[in-house]
Amino acid sequence: MATLVFGMNVSLDGYVDHDKFGPDPVLFQHFIEQAQEQTGSIYGRRLYEVMRYWDEEHPEWTPDLRAFAEAWRNQPKWVVSRSLQSVGPNATLITGDVGAAVYRLKEEFDGEIEVGGPELAQSLTELGLIDAYRLYVHPVALGSGKPYFASPPPKLRLTASERIGEEAVRLTYVPADRPT
């Protein structure tokens, strides 16, 4: 059975904004390796449209950016949307009963499936489908924006912490009612 993990870069005050801060080279390498190992990713429409950037080659890319793009392109993606009519390469559109569709994915696949987007993660959290939360905490305070947790999460238990790169700390939590 697949494990659903919601992980994103987050400010000290709990906001996500890829335009205001991002990973240093060590953390980016971590994300490349993670993308290479993941079974796939589930996105909400807005984050999927941001991530579509990786579908096209850009001549100015460094080797690390190309490596991430290749890993991202190679993994299956599922996109939850009521407004999209189609999705790009190696992606499947999920409409209708999102909970049932995601539960089927968990049963059908092994390994880790990344959940992308705070609002989608909120919906899947409410359905009890998220198995772990990874917060990559950066030393910046934004004061406002899109919060990592779109609504209060369930009671969580810290299972791991690790400094990655010069600035980020990865905190991994699981729902407190789940066995270790």
C-alpha positions as CSV (number, residue, x, y, z in Angstrom):
1,M,0.0,0.0,0.0
2,A,1.3,3.4,-0.9
3,T,2.1,6.1,1.7
4,L,0.7,9.6,1.1
5,V,3.1,12.3,2.2
6,F,2.3,16.1,2.1
7,G,5.6,17.9,2.1
8,M,6.5,21.5,1.2
9,N,8.9,24.3,2.0
10,V,7.4,26.5,4.7
11,S,8.3,29.7,6.5
12,L,8.9,29.9,10.2
13,D,5.4,31.4,10.5
14,G,3.8,28.6,8.6
15,Y,3.3,29.9,5.0
16,V,4.3,28.4,1.6
17,D,5.4,30.7,-1.2
18,H,7.9,29.4,-3.8
19,D,8.4,33.0,-5.0
20,K,9.6,34.3,-1.6
21,F,12.1,31.6,-0.7
22,G,13.4,28.3,-1.9
23,P,15.8,25.5,-1.5
24,D,19.6,25.9,-1.4
25,P,21.6,23.5,-3.6
26,V,21.8,20.8,-1.0
27,L,18.1,20.8,-0.4
28,F,17.4,20.9,-4.1
29,Q,19.6,17.8,-4.6
30,H,17.4,16.2,-1.8
31,F,14.3,17.1,-3.8
32,I,15.8,15.6,-7.0
33,E,16.5,12.3,-5.2
34,Q,13.1,12.3,-3.6
35,A,11.4,12.8,-7.0
36,Q,13.5,10.0,-8.5
37,E,12.3,7.6,-5.7
38,Q,8.6,8.6,-5.5
39,T,5.9,6.4,-6.9
40,G,4.1,9.5,-8.1
41,S,2.5,12.8,-7.1
42,I,-1.1,14.0,-6.6
43,Y,-1.7,17.7,-7.2
44,G,-4.4,20.2,-6.9
45,R,-5.0,22.3,-10.0
46,R,-3.1,25.4,-9.0
47,L,0.1,23.7,-7.9
48,Y,-0.1,21.4,-10.9
49,E,-0.2,24.4,-13.2
50,V,2.9,25.8,-11.5
51,M,4.7,22.4,-11.8
52,R,3.9,22.2,-15.5
53,Y,7.0,24.4,-15.8
54,W,9.1,21.2,-15.6
55,D,7.4,19.7,-18.7
56,E,9.3,21.9,-21.1
57,E,13.0,22.2,-21.6
58,H,14.7,25.6,-20.9
59,P,18.1,26.2,-22.4
60,E,19.3,28.1,-19.3
61,W,18.8,25.2,-17.0
62,T,21.7,23.8,-15.0
63,P,22.3,20.1,-14.8
64,D,20.5,19.9,-11.4
65,L,17.4,21.6,-12.9
66,R,17.4,19.2,-15.8
67,A,17.8,16.2,-13.4
68,F,14.7,17.4,-11.4
69,A,12.7,17.9,-14.6
70,E,13.6,14.4,-15.8
71,A,12.6,12.8,-12.5
72,W,9.3,14.8,-12.4
73,R,8.4,14.0,-16.0
74,N,9.1,10.3,-15.4
75,Q,6.8,9.8,-12.4
76,P,3.0,9.4,-12.8
77,K,1.0,12.4,-11.7
78,W,-2.7,12.6,-10.7
79,V,-4.4,16.0,-10.9
80,V,-7.5,16.8,-8.9
81,S,-9.6,19.4,-10.6
82,R,-13.2,20.3,-11.4
83,S,-12.2,22.9,-14.0
84,L,-9.4,21.3,-16.1
85,Q,-10.5,19.3,-19.1
86,S,-7.1,17.7,-19.8
87,V,-3.7,17.4,-18.2
88,G,-0.2,17.0,-19.6
89,P,2.1,14.1,-20.3
90,N,2.2,11.2,-17.7
91,A,-0.7,12.8,-15.8
92,T,-4.2,11.6,-15.1
93,L,-7.2,13.8,-14.3
94,I,-9.2,13.0,-11.1
95,T,-12.7,14.3,-11.0
96,G,-15.7,13.2,-9.0
97,D,-15.1,11.3,-5.7
98,V,-11.6,12.4,-4.8
99,G,-11.4,10.3,-1.7
100,A,-12.4,7.1,-3.4
101,A,-9.9,7.8,-6.3
102,V,-7.0,8.5,-3.9
103,Y,-7.9,5.5,-1.7
104,R,-7.7,3.3,-4.9
105,L,-4.3,4.8,-5.7
106,K,-3.1,3.9,-2.2
107,E,-4.3,0.3,-2.7
108,E,-3.0,0.0,-6.2
109,F,0.6,1.3,-5.7
110,D,3.5,0.7,-3.3
111,G,6.0,3.4,-2.2
112,E,5.5,7.0,-1.6
113,I,3.1,9.3,-3.3
114,E,3.6,13.0,-2.8
115,V,0.6,15.2,-2.1
116,G,1.1,18.7,-3.6
117,G,-0.9,21.7,-2.4
118,P,-2.3,22.8,1.0
119,E,-5.9,22.8,0.0
120,L,-5.8,19.3,-1.5
121,A,-3.8,18.2,1.5
122,Q,-6.6,19.6,3.7
123,S,-9.2,17.6,1.9
124,L,-7.2,14.4,2.1
125,T,-6.4,15.1,5.8
126,E,-10.1,15.4,6.5
127,L,-10.6,12.0,4.9
128,G,-7.8,10.5,6.9
129,L,-5.7,9.7,3.9
130,I,-2.5,11.6,4.6
131,D,0.1,9.3,6.2
132,A,2.9,11.8,6.9
133,Y,3.6,15.6,6.8
134,R,7.0,16.9,5.9
135,L,7.7,20.5,6.6
136,Y,10.9,21.9,5.2
137,V,11.2,24.9,7.5
138,H,13.2,27.9,6.3
139,P,14.5,30.8,8.4
140,V,12.1,33.4,7.0
141,A,8.9,34.9,8.2
142,L,6.4,36.1,5.6
143,G,3.6,37.4,7.9
144,S,0.9,36.4,5.5
145,G,0.1,34.2,2.5
146,K,-1.0,30.6,1.9
147,P,-0.6,28.6,5.1
148,Y,0.9,25.1,5.0
149,F,-2.1,23.8,7.0
150,A,-5.2,25.1,5.3
151,S,-7.2,24.2,8.4
152,P,-6.2,22.9,11.8
153,P,-4.5,19.5,11.3
154,P,-5.3,16.4,13.4
155,K,-3.1,15.9,16.4
156,L,0.3,15.0,15.1
157,R,3.4,13.2,16.5
158,L,6.9,14.2,15.5
159,T,8.8,11.2,14.1
160,A,11.9,12.8,12.6
161,S,13.9,16.0,12.3
162,E,16.9,16.6,10.1
163,R,18.8,19.6,8.9
164,I,19.2,19.6,5.1
165,G,21.6,22.2,3.6
166,E,22.5,25.4,5.3
167,E,19.1,26.7,6.3
168,A,16.3,24.2,6.2
169,V,15.1,21.7,8.8
170,R,12.9,18.9,7.7
171,L,10.3,18.0,10.3
172,T,8.3,14.8,9.7
173,Y,5.0,14.2,11.5
174,V,2.4,11.5,11.4
175,P,-1.2,11.5,12.7
176,A,-0.9,10.8,16.5
177,D,-3.5,8.0,16.3
178,R,-1.4,6.0,13.8
179,P,1.0,3.3,15.0
180,T,4.7,4.0,14.7
